[in-house]
Amino acid sequence: MPFSIALSFPGGRFHATPWGRHSNEGVVEWPPSPWRLLRALAATWKRVLPDDAQVSTRMEALFTQLALPPVFKLPRVAVGQTRHYMPLTKDRTLVFDNFVAMSPTDDFGLYWPDADLNGAELEVMARLLKHLNYFGRAESWCEARICHDWASLSGAECSWLDPMSGELGIGATREDTEPVRVLCADPQGWRDWGYGKDAARPDPQWNLLAETLDLHRERWSDPPGSRWLTYLRPRQAFATQRASRAVSDEALWFKQWDTTSAHPPTLARYALSSNVLPRLTETVYVAEIARRYAQGYFGRRNNRASSPVLSGKTAQHERRTDDHQHAFYLPTDEDGDGKLDHLTVYAPEGLGIDELKSLSAFSEMYGPGGNTTIQLLLLGFGHAEHFASVKLVGMAQTWRSATPYIATRHFKERGTRRDMFPREQLAEMTLREELAHRGLPDPIRVEPSNHLVLVGGRPLNWRDFRQQRVFGDGRRGSTPGVGFEIEFAEPVSGPIALGYGCHFGLGLFAPVD
């Protein structure tokens, strides 16, 4: 069956210079070349999954099908450029940085009409795309996924001209289009070897895996194993559209959320960037810092007032006693490397216009200990359905601890409400009590989870996590944090965060694939 993938760029930029062009020419590569994508997937395989036999044994069959020319789905974009001097010589060198700018929520699509991937190959592709965290230059952050509904992607289709017959490819049209050369894989030569004896020998010995340094050293005009195809790109591919501005203070995209609506947004998503990202074990500390900054932005906009949604306190600065309707600050490690890379702010009662404006201005904070600065890239506001690729807010039947769960009360030995179960079961019983209090069904299975497993099978013990808030206290029991795997009779929706410090990332559960 036909196969397609979708890529989005959370930073709103795709950085890449076409093959054979210099960056100072001001030319951008659009659409991105399939040759570049195959090289990126190969690099992901070798960098992240080199010892995975299931992946390695299927890469050749997978690339054989992806070497066929794809059809593109191009979102609305614009061309941008920055200029800066590199201190390489006394005179300094002026360098142009050209990029394609787009909405962070728009998808760029590739569709292979003649591909026929089996179940195992689809699984391998999904694993590769999960670990493909940039495409183009390193600053082109990306999120990639298999697209099961090609027609749902917005944008204009861009297809090729047959190099022999001149016939149009699928979806191509000659009306209001312009030709553009696109570097693709040669279906016959990508896995051959065309380099000299001094070139580094990859494993397997494919042209696709050759080092760029060897390609330049041997003075190849085009990479061996590649070919140029002519695509018909929409003539207005780089047309810009000026955003209309409302006269009121609720300008731009804020006005799409009616503050009187019964369904205001409940989620804000950020990507974290820093020279040194904070460790996963500092989750509660990072969440507390994020809460202080978010409330600080709100206070500066609202005459030092507190937001009951963002702060969890009333206008009189008293702790709210309702059932966890205010904001949860949930830092997460979504690539499994032990470093926090995303932040989700989840407010079940909804985010008002003042909260939205404050969170949109939230772009930087200090890290644990105040020694580092963390940049925050806002990925968007919305509801769970707007973040379908985020497991944290998805639907699942089985959930496993991502941070330690800490009971909020002590074991009751005496009195009419004394606990009628062994002391060592306190954490499990309070977990069940809190699930019921939150309106979630009683799980059919609760099993201890001894540790968290990171990329490469590296275990991380629950005792390694910071388990005490830095800026506040909160009600907690005397037991240390533990982990659980819980299973429900039917799928339930996330996020699920329970116990002490649950509004600051502790007691967080993640879906089990």
For each residue, the residues with C-beta under 8 A, 3 or more apart:
1: 115 116 117
2: 111 112 113 114 115 150
3: 65 111 112 115 116 117 122 125 146
4: 109 110 111 112 146 147 150
5: 109 110 125 129 144 145 146 147
6: 107 108 109 144 145 146 147 153
7: 107 108 109 110 135 142 143 144
8: 104 105 106 107 108 142 143
9: 12 13 14 102 104 108 135 140 141 142 143
10: 104 141 142 143 271 377 379
11: 104 139 140 141 271 377
12: 9 101 102 103 104
13: 9 80 99 100 101 102 139 140
14: 9 28 30 32 77 99 100 102 108 135 136 140
15: 97 98 99 136 137 139 140
16: 28 29 32 33 36 136 137 140
17: 21 22 23 27 28 29 98
18: 21 27 28 29 33 181 183
19: 33 35 183 222 223
20: 221 222
21: 17 18 25 27
22: 17 25
23: 17 95 96 97 98
24: 94 95 96
25: 21 22
26: 81 96 98
27: 17 18 21 98
28: 14 16 17 18 79 98 99 100
29: 16 17 18 32 33 36 136
30: 14 74 77 100 180 233 237 238
31: 72 74 108 158 180 182 231 233
32: 14 16 29 36 37 108 135 136
33: 16 18 19 29 36 37 182 183 184
34: 37 38 66 69 70 110 182 183 184 185
35: 19 38 39 183 184 185 223 226
36: 16 29 32 33 39 40 135 136 183
37: 32 33 34 40 41 66 110 135
38: 34 35 41 42 63 66 67 185 190 208
39: 35 36 42 43 208
40: 36 37 43 44 132 135
41: 37 38 44 45 63 66 128 132
42: 38 39 45 46 59 63 208 209
43: 39 40 46 47
44: 40 41 47 48 49 128 131 132
45: 41 42 48 49 50 55 56 59 128
46: 42 43 50 209
47: 43 44 50
48: 44 45 131 455
49: 44 45 52 55 56 127 128 131
50: 45 46 47 56
51:
52: 49 55 56 127
53: 56 57
54: 57 58 120 123 124
55: 45 49 52 58 59 124 127 128
56: 45 49 50 52 53 59
57: 53 54
58: 54 55 61 62 120 121 124
59: 42 45 55 56 62 63 124
60: 63 64 191 204
61: 58 64 65 121
62: 58 59 65 66 117 121 124 125
63: 38 41 42 59 60 66 67 185 190 191 208
64: 60 61 67 187 191
65: 3 61 62 68 112 114 115 116 117 121
66: 34 37 38 41 62 63 70 112 115 185
67: 38 63 64 184 185 186 187 190
68: 65 112 114 115 187
69: 34 160 169 184 229
70: 34 66 110 111 112
71: 110 111 112 113 157 158 159 169 170 171
72: 31 108 109 110 111 157 158 159 231
73: 107 108 109 110 111 150 153 154 155 156 157 158
74: 30 31 77 108 155 156 157 158 233 234 237
75: 102 103 106 107 108 154 155
76: 102 103 106 155 239 241
77: 14 30 74 100 101 102 237 238
78: 100 101 102 238 239 240
79: 28 98 99 100 101 238
80: 13 98 99 100 101
81: 26 96 97 98 99
82: 96 97
83: 94 95 96 97
84: 94 95 97
85: 92 93 94 95
86: 92 93 94 95
87: 92
88: 92 93
89: 92 93
90:
91:
92: 85 86 87 88 89
93: 85 86 88 89
94: 24 83 84 85 86
95: 23 24 83 84 85 86
96: 23 24 26 81 82 83
97: 15 23 81 82 83 84
98: 15 17 23 26 27 28 79 80 81
99: 13 14 15 28 79 80 81 140
100: 13 14 28 30 77 78 79 80
101: 12 13 77 78 79 80
102: 9 12 13 14 75 76 77 78 106 108
103: 12 75 76 106
104: 8 9 10 11 12 377 379 380
105: 8 379 380
106: 8 75 76 102 103 154 155
107: 6 7 8 73 75 147 153 154 155
108: 6 7 8 9 14 31 32 72 73 74 75 102 155
109: 4 5 6 7 72 73 147 150 153 155
110: 4 5 7 34 37 70 71 72 73
111: 2 3 4 70 71 72 73 147 150
112: 2 3 4 65 66 68 70 71 115
113: 2 71 170
114: 2 65 68
115: 1 2 3 65 66 68 112
116: 1 3 65
117: 1 3 62 65 121 122 125
118: 121 122
119: 122 123
120: 54 58 123 124
121: 58 61 62 65 117 118 124 125
122: 3 117 118 119 125 126 146
123: 54 119 120 126 127
124: 54 55 58 59 62 120 121 127 128
125: 3 5 62 117 121 122 128 129 146
126: 122 123 129 130 145 146
127: 49 52 55 123 124 130 131
128: 41 44 45 49 55 124 125 131 132
129: 5 125 126 132 144 145 146
130: 126 127 144
131: 44 48 49 127 128 335
132: 40 41 44 128 129 135 142 144
133: 141 142 335
134: 137 138 139 140 141 142
135: 7 9 14 32 36 37 40 132 140 142 144
136: 14 15 16 29 32 36 140
137: 15 16 134 140
138: 134
139: 11 13 15 134
140: 9 11 13 14 15 16 99 134 135 136 137
141: 9 10 11 133 134 271 377
142: 7 8 9 10 132 133 134 135
143: 7 8 9 10 389
144: 5 6 7 129 130 132 135
145: 5 6 126 129 389
146: 3 4 5 6 122 125 126 129
147: 4 5 6 107 109 111 150 152 153
148:
149: 152 153
150: 2 4 73 109 111 147 153
151:
152: 147 149
153: 6 73 107 109 147 149 150
154: 73 75 106 107
155: 73 74 75 76 106 107 108 109
156: 73 74 234 237
157: 71 72 73 74 171 172
158: 31 71 72 73 74 171 172 231 232 233 234 237
159: 71 72 168 169 170 171 172 231 232
160: 69 169 172 182 229 230 231 232
161: 166 167 168 169 172 179 229 230 231 232
162: 165 166 167 168 169
163: 229 230
164:
165: 162
166: 161 162
167: 161 162
168: 159 161 162 172 173 174 232
169: 69 71 159 160 161 162 172
170: 71 113 159
171: 71 157 158 159
172: 157 158 159 160 161 168 169 177 231 232
173: 168 176 177 232
174: 168 177 232
175:
176: 173 234 235 236
177: 172 173 174 232 233 234 235
178: 232 233 234 235
179: 161 230 231 232 233
180: 30 31 230 231 232 233
181: 18 228 229 230 231
182: 31 33 34 160 228 229 230 231
183: 18 19 33 34 35 36 222 223 226 227 228
184: 33 34 35 67 69 226 227 228 229
185: 34 35 38 63 66 67 190 208 225 226 227
186: 67 189 190 225 226 227
187: 64 67 68 190
188: 192
189: 186 192 194 207 224 225 226 227
190: 38 63 67 185 186 187 206 207 208 225 226
191: 60 63 64 204 206 207 208 225
192: 188 189 206 207 224 225
193: 205 206 207 224
194: 189 207 224 225
195: 199 207 210 214 215 218 224
196: 199 218
197:
198: 214 217
199: 195 196 210 211 214 217 218
200: 210 211 214
201: 205
202: 205 206 209 210 211
203: 209
204: 60 191 209
205: 193 201 202 209
206: 190 191 192 193 202 209 210 225
207: 189 190 191 192 193 194 195 210 223 224 225 226
208: 38 39 42 63 185 190 191 225
209: 42 46 202 203 204 205 206
210: 195 199 200 202 206 207 214 215 223 224 225
211: 199 200 202 214 215
212: 215 216
213: 216 217
214: 195 198 199 200 210 211 217 218
215: 195 210 211 212 218 220 223 224
216: 212 213 219 220
217: 198 199 213 214
218: 195 196 199 214 215
219: 216
220: 215 216 223 224
221: 20
222: 19 20 183 226 227 228
223: 19 35 183 207 210 215 220 226
224: 189 192 193 194 195 207 210 215 220
225: 185 186 189 190 191 192 194 206 207 208 210
226: 35 183 184 185 186 189 190 207 222 223
227: 183 184 185 186 189 222
228: 181 182 183 184 222
229: 69 160 161 163 181 182 184
230: 160 161 163 179 180 181 182
231: 31 72 158 159 160 161 172 179 180 181 182
232: 158 159 160 161 168 172 173 174 177 178 179 180
233: 30 31 74 158 177 178 179 180 237
234: 74 156 158 176 177 178 237
235: 176 177 178
236: 176 239
237: 30 74 77 156 158 233 234
238: 30 77 78 79
239: 76 78 236
240: 78
241: 76
242:
243: 252
244:
245: 251 252
246: 250 251 252 255
247: 251
248: 251 255
249:
250: 246 254 255 259 353
251: 245 246 247 248 254 255
252: 243 245 246 255
253: 256
254: 250 251 257 353 356 357 360
255: 246 248 250 251 252
256: 253
257: 254 261 264 265 353 356 381
258: 261 264
259: 250 264 352 353
260:
261: 257 258 264
262:
263: 350 383
264: 257 258 259 261 350 351 352
265: 257 268 350 351 356 381 382 383
266: 346 347 348 349 350 351 382 383 384
267: 344 345 346 347 381 382 383 384 386 387 393
268: 265 344 345 351 356 359 378 380 381
269: 342 343 344 345 378 379 380 381 387 390
270: 342 343 344 345 362 376 377 378 379
271: 10 11 141 341 342 376 377 379
272: 277 278 331 340 341 342 343 374 375 376 377
273: 277 374 375 376 377
274: 277 278 367 372 373 374 375
275: 372
276: 367 372
277: 272 273 274 339 340 341 374
278: 272 274 282 285 286 331 339 340 367 368 372 374
279: 282 338 339 340 368
280: 283 333 338 339 340 403 452 460 465
281: 338 460 464 465 466
282: 278 279 285 286 340 368 466
283: 280 286 287 331 340 403 465 466 504 505 506 508
284: 287 288 403 465 466 467 468 469 470 501 504 505 506
285: 278 282 288 289 368 466 470
286: 278 282 283 289 290 331 340 343 367 368 374 505
287: 283 284 290 291 329 330 331 503 504 505
288: 284 285 291 292 329 469 470 471 472 504
289: 285 286 292 293 365 366 367 368
290: 286 287 293 294 329 331 343 345 362 365
291: 287 288 294 295 310 311 327 329 503 504
292: 288 289 295 296 471
293: 289 290 296 297 362 365
294: 290 291 297 298 310 327 329 345 358 359 362
295: 291 292 298 299 306 307 310 311
296: 292 293 299 300
297: 293 294 300 301 358 359 361 362
298: 294 295 301 302 305 306 307 310 311 354 355 358
299: 295 296 302 303 304 305 306
300: 296 297 304
301: 297 298 354 357 358 361
302: 298 299 305 307 354
303: 299
304: 299 300
305: 298 299 302 315
306: 295 298 299 310 311 313 314 315 317
307: 295 298 302 310 311 354 355 358
308: 311 312 313 314 315 320 326
309: 326 327 347 349 350 351 352 355
310: 291 294 295 298 306 307 326 327 347 355 358 359
311: 291 295 298 306 307 308 326
312: 308 319 320 326 327 503
313: 306 308 317 318 319 320
314: 306 308 317 318 319 320
315: 305 306 308
316:
317: 306 313 314
318: 313 314
319: 312 313 314
320: 308 312 313 314 325 326
321:
322: 325 326
323: 437 438
324: 328 348 438 502 503
325: 320 322 347 348 349
326: 308 309 310 311 312 320 322 347 349 503
327: 291 294 309 310 312 345 346 347 503
328: 324 344 345 346 347 495 497 502 503
329: 287 288 290 291 294 343 345 503 504 505
330: 287 343 344 345 346 392 495 497 505 508
331: 272 278 283 286 287 290 340 342 343 505
332: 340 341 342 343 344 392 402 505 508 510
333: 280 336 337 338 339 340 341 402 454
334: 341 342
335: 131 133 341 455
336: 333 454 455
337: 333 341 454 455
338: 279 280 281 333 454 455 458 460
339: 277 278 279 280 333
340: 272 277 278 279 280 282 283 286 331 332 333 343
341: 271 272 277 332 333 334 335 337
342: 269 270 271 272 331 332 334
343: 269 270 272 286 290 329 330 331 332 340 376
344: 267 268 269 270 328 330 332 390 392 393 495
345: 267 268 269 270 290 294 327 328 329 330 359
346: 266 267 327 328 330 393 495
347: 266 267 309 310 325 326 327 328 350 351 355
348: 266 324 325
349: 266 309 325 326
350: 263 264 265 266 309 347
351: 264 265 266 268 309 347 355 356 359 381
352: 259 264 309 355 356
353: 250 254 257 259 356 357
354: 298 301 302 307 357 358
355: 298 307 309 310 347 351 352 358 359
356: 254 257 265 268 351 352 353 359 360 381
357: 254 301 353 354 360 361
358: 294 297 298 301 307 310 354 355 361 362
359: 268 294 297 310 345 351 355 356 362 378 381
360: 254 356 357 378 381
361: 297 301 357 358
362: 270 290 293 294 297 358 359 365 376 378
363: 375 376 377 378
364: 373 374 375 376
365: 289 290 293 362 373 374 376
366: 289 370 371 372 373 374
367: 274 276 278 286 289 370 371 372 373 374
368: 278 279 282 285 286 289 371 372
369: 372
370: 366 367
371: 366 367 368
372: 274 275 276 278 366 367 368 369
373: 274 364 365 366 367
374: 272 273 274 277 278 286 364 365 366 367
375: 272 273 274 363 364
376: 270 271 272 273 343 362 363 364 365
377: 10 11 104 141 270 271 272 273 363
378: 268 269 270 359 360 362 363
379: 10 104 105 269 270 271
380: 104 105 268 269 386 387
381: 257 265 267 268 269 351 356 359 360
382: 265 266 267 385 386 387
383: 263 265 266 267 386
384: 266 267 387 393 394 493 494
385: 382 388
386: 267 380 382 383
387: 267 269 380 382 384 390 393
388: 385 394
389: 143 145
390: 269 344 387 393 394
391: 394 396 494 510 511
392: 330 332 344 494 495 508 510 511
393: 267 344 346 384 387 390 493 494 495
394: 384 388 390 391 493 494 511
395: 491 492 493 494 511
396: 391 399 491 492 494 511 512
397: 487 488 489 490 491 492
398: 485 486 487 488 511 512
399: 396 485 486 487 488 492 494 496 509 510 511 512
400: 449 483 484 485 486 509 510 511 512
401: 404 405 449 452 462 482 483 484 485 507 508 509 510
402: 332 333 452 508 509 510
403: 280 283 284 465 481 505 506 507 508
404: 401 462 465 467 480 481 482 483 506 507
405: 401 427 431 481 482 483 484 498 499 506 507
406: 467 476 477 479 480 481 499 500 501 506 507
407: 426 427 430 431 476 477 479 499 500
408: 430 434 475 476 477 499 500
409: 412 430 475 477
410: 477 478
411: 419 423 426 477
412: 409 415 417 418 419
413: 418 419
414: 418
415: 412 418
416:
417: 412
418: 412 413 414 415
419: 411 412 413 423 426 429
420:
421: 425 426 429
422: 425
423: 411 419 426
424:
425: 421 422 428 429
426: 407 411 419 421 423 429 430 477 479
427: 405 407 430 431 479 482 484
428: 425 431 432 446 484
429: 419 421 425 426 432 433
430: 407 408 409 426 427 433 434 477 499
431: 405 407 427 428 434 435 446 484 486 498 499
432: 428 429 435 436 442 443 446
433: 429 430 436 437
434: 408 430 431 437 438 498 499
435: 431 432 438 440 441 442 443 486 498
436: 432 433 439 440 442
437: 323 433 434
438: 323 324 434 435 498
439: 436
440: 435 436 488 492 496
441: 435 488 489 490 492
442: 432 435 436
443: 432 435 446 486 487 488
444: 487 488 489
445: 485 486 487
446: 428 431 432 443 484 485 486 487
447: 484 485 486
448: 482 483 484 485
449: 400 401 452 482 483 484 485
450: 461 483
451: 459 460 461 462 483
452: 280 401 402 449 459 460 462 483
453: 457 458 459 460
454: 333 336 337 338 457 458 459 460
455: 48 335 336 337 338 458
456:
457: 453 454
458: 338 453 454 455
459: 451 452 453 454
460: 280 281 338 451 452 453 454 464
461: 450 451 464
462: 401 404 451 452 465 480 481 482 483
463: 480 481
464: 281 460 461
465: 280 281 283 284 403 404 462 481 506
466: 281 282 283 284 285 470
467: 284 404 406 480 481 501 506
468: 284
469: 284 288 472 473 474 501 504
470: 284 285 288 466
471: 288 292
472: 288 469
473: 469
474: 469 500 501
475: 408 409 500
476: 406 407 408 499 500 501
477: 406 407 408 409 410 411 426 430 500
478: 410
479: 406 407 426 427 482
480: 404 406 462 463 467
481: 403 404 405 406 462 463 465 467 506
482: 401 404 405 427 448 449 462 479
483: 400 401 404 405 448 449 450 451 452 462
484: 400 401 405 427 428 431 446 447 448 449 509
485: 398 399 400 401 445 446 447 448 449 512
486: 398 399 400 431 435 443 445 446 447 509
487: 397 398 399 443 444 445 446
488: 397 398 399 440 441 443 444 491 492
489: 397 441 444
490: 397 441
491: 395 396 397 488
492: 395 396 397 399 440 441 488 496
493: 384 393 394 395
494: 384 391 392 393 394 395 396 399 509 511
495: 328 330 344 346 392 393 508 509
496: 399 440 492 508 509
497: 328 330 502 503 505 506 507 508 509
498: 405 431 434 435 438 502 507 509
499: 405 406 407 408 430 431 434 476 502 506 507
500: 406 407 408 474 475 476 477 506 507
501: 284 406 467 469 474 476 504 505 506 507
502: 324 328 497 498 499 506 507 508
503: 287 291 312 324 326 327 328 329 497
504: 283 284 287 288 291 329 469 501
505: 283 284 286 287 329 330 331 332 403 497 501 508
506: 283 284 403 404 405 406 465 467 481 497 499 500 501 502
507: 401 403 404 405 406 497 498 499 500 501 502
508: 283 330 332 392 401 402 403 495 496 497 502 505
509: 399 400 401 402 484 486 494 495 496 497 498
510: 332 391 392 399 400 401 402
511: 391 392 394 395 396 398 399 400 494
512: 396 398 399 400 485
513:
